[in-house]
Amino acid sequence: MEMHQVRYFRALCEELNFSRAAERCHVSQPALSRAIAQLESELGGHLFHRERGNVHLTELGRIVRPHLDEIGAHALSAASRARDHVGRHRVRLKLGIMCTIAPAQLVDFISEFRASHPSIDLDIIDASAADLDRDLIMGDLEAAIYCMPEKTRDERLHYLALFREQVMIVVHPLHRLAELDAVRVADLRNEHYLERIKCEFGVVGDRVFEDLDVGGETVYRSDRDDWVLAMAAAGLGYAFMPRHLVSHPRVVALPLVEPEFWREVSLVTVRGRAHSPTVGALIEVAMRSSWLGDQALAVKRLRGAARPSKAVAPRRRGRP
């Protein structure tokens, strides 16, 4: 059964005249008659009595009419919805964002993406780095912006580096550490610690502190960075926080050294997975956007790798 046969049948039911039904369907009368005959053959009997000047439905025709009417109505509805969709050209993209990235670091990128692709609706999913890792691999997200320490990265994922920022020690201005230009990990021995539960360096940092025998009581734990900052501002202890996440006016941020900690934030997708054109658009905008006032790291590294080294011309030996 073809859709044009259903359309011709419905037109003939209403017109009860082959010529008028053919005209309504913009086909010739023989073409309409052949289509109705083919439909009757498929359904196993006549659908219309063809009496001179008196075309009307047979009993079989009356039985199948509601079903064919329903098929036709669904087809019209599907076509209408398709036209609406194509007319709007709107699609949605779910982008995961690590909850420890300050919104200010993403404003330029989001604005540029919206200006370049106004037909793409962006749904931002806020989550921890571990949750974003899982959601990408499970297929719940197509792309995410976050970071993981290099030693803990999943080989199934592909990372396009966007920017790096140093991890700082955050304290009250009157804290004893605030007088230093930089804080060594060893300087934190026996200091009260304010733990960021969703810190992506949690396991790696713990190992470094254990190796250096840096102890200290954890006096506050929270999955909200603004509350951890507030506790540091209240003088309760120190926090371990990326530079651009420090936004409280009553704290100071000091570089952590010996060793230093840096986080590299990337646009992450699943390696080898076929992605929608919207992900391609996202990557294209991310690579041309400014990140902390500079080009995306992936672009800078690619250009550095492509830059030819200066060749030294061989000396010509003189004739003896």
Summary of the structure (lengths in Angstrom):
residues: 320
radius of gyration: 34.1
end to end distance: 94.9
largest distance: 117.2
contacts: 880
relative contact order: 0.13
helix: 45%
strand: 24%
